[in-house]
Amino acid sequence: MRSISSRWSKLILVAAAVGACSSGGSVPTQTGDPAPSARTLSVGVGETASVPGSDVTITFRSVTEDSRCPLDVTCVWEGNGRVALTLSSADGSEDAELNTTVQPRQIDFAGMRVVLASLAPYPAGEPIDPDDYVATFEIED
């Protein structure tokens, strides 16, 4: 009987540890507010992607900074990734730079908010080929 109880205790501890380590990728909302309608869009360097349900496009022009701490290194500061993009719609276009850890991380354009959710690949000690970058954006109405 003790081994079953011990197994359940270990399982509960592992589940709690996994839950504590997982990161929530959503934007927090105030209690009682409905969750914003969010869409996720991943765009490679030099590519243009259309935001579903709109006439807005996002062009990921380049990575202008990547000082993020490599995965296998302990750093005092986590660093930052900065991307240059162009947002376009029938009403015009706007150039912007968004960051992974410092402001601005988002921009409002054509009635929607575009948030830089992530930049991949994450540094791992080897130089990253600029053409390998993919930015993931969350688009909220």
C-alpha positions in Angstrom: 0.0 0.0 0.0 2.9 2.3 0.8 4.4 2.0 -2.7 1.1 3.0 -4.4 0.8 6.1 -2.1 4.5 6.9 -2.8 3.9 6.6 -6.6 0.9 9.0 -6.4 2.9 11.5 -4.4 5.7 11.4 -7.0 3.2 11.8 -9.8 1.6 14.8 -8.1 5.0 16.4 -7.5 6.0 15.9 -11.1 2.7 17.3 -12.4 3.1 20.4 -10.1 6.6 20.9 -11.2 5.6 20.7 -14.9 2.8 23.2 -14.3 5.1 25.6 -12.5 7.6 25.5 -15.3 5.2 25.9 -18.2 4.9 29.4 -19.6 1.6 31.0 -20.4 1.8 32.5 -23.9 -1.4 34.4 -23.6 -1.9 38.0 -22.8 -3.5 38.4 -19.4 -7.0 39.9 -19.2 -8.8 41.5 -16.4 -11.2 39.3 -14.4 -14.7 39.3 -15.9 -13.5 40.6 -19.3 -13.9 38.3 -22.2 -10.7 36.9 -23.6 -9.5 38.8 -26.6 -9.8 37.2 -30.0 -6.2 36.2 -30.8 -4.7 34.7 -33.9 -1.2 33.5 -34.2 0.9 34.1 -37.3 4.5 32.8 -37.9 6.5 34.7 -40.6 10.0 33.9 -41.9 12.6 36.6 -42.6 11.8 38.3 -45.9 8.3 36.8 -46.1 4.9 38.4 -46.0 1.9 36.8 -44.4 -1.8 37.8 -44.5 -3.7 38.2 -41.2 -6.8 35.9 -41.6 -10.1 37.7 -41.8 -8.5 41.1 -42.7 -6.7 42.9 -45.5 -3.6 43.4 -43.2 -0.3 41.8 -44.1 2.9 41.5 -42.0 6.3 41.6 -43.7 9.1 40.4 -41.5 12.0 42.4 -42.8 14.9 41.5 -40.5 16.3 40.9 -37.1 18.0 44.1 -36.0 19.2 42.8 -32.6 19.7 39.4 -31.1 21.4 39.7 -27.7 19.3 36.8 -26.1 21.3 34.7 -23.7 22.2 31.3 -25.2 20.4 28.3 -23.8 23.5 26.7 -22.3 24.8 29.9 -20.6 23.9 31.6 -17.3 23.5 35.3 -18.0 22.8 38.3 -15.7 20.2 39.6 -18.3 18.1 37.5 -20.6 18.8 39.7 -23.6 16.5 40.9 -26.3 15.5 40.1 -29.8 14.3 43.0 -32.0 12.6 42.5 -35.3 11.9 45.0 -38.1 8.5 44.6 -39.8 6.1 46.4 -42.1 2.4 46.3 -41.5 0.2 47.0 -44.6 -3.5 47.4 -45.3 -5.6 49.1 -47.9 -5.3 52.3 -45.9 -1.5 52.4 -45.9 1.5 50.9 -44.3 3.7 51.4 -41.2 7.2 50.2 -40.4 7.9 49.1 -36.8 10.4 47.4 -34.6 9.2 45.0 -31.9 11.1 43.4 -29.1 11.0 40.1 -27.2 11.7 41.4 -23.7 11.7 45.3 -23.7 9.2 47.8 -25.0 7.7 48.1 -27.5 6.5 44.5 -27.8 3.3 45.4 -29.6 1.9 47.9 -32.1 -1.7 48.9 -32.8 -2.5 48.9 -36.6 -5.7 48.9 -38.6 -7.9 48.3 -35.6 -5.9 45.3 -34.3 -2.9 44.8 -31.9 0.1 42.9 -33.2 2.3 41.4 -30.4 5.7 39.8 -31.0 5.1 36.5 -29.2 8.4 34.8 -30.0 11.5 34.7 -32.1 13.1 31.4 -33.2 15.5 29.9 -33.3 16.7 30.6 -29.8 20.5 31.1 -29.5 22.4 27.9 -28.6 26.0 29.0 -28.9 26.3 28.8 -32.7 25.7 31.8 -34.9 22.2 31.9 -36.4 21.9 32.3 -40.1 19.7 35.5 -40.6 17.5 33.6 -43.1 16.6 31.0 -40.4 14.7 33.4 -38.2 10.9 33.0 -37.7 8.9 35.6 -35.8 5.6 34.6 -34.3 3.0 37.3 -33.8 -0.3 37.2 -31.9 -3.0 39.4 -33.5 -5.8 40.6 -31.3 -8.9 42.4 -32.5 
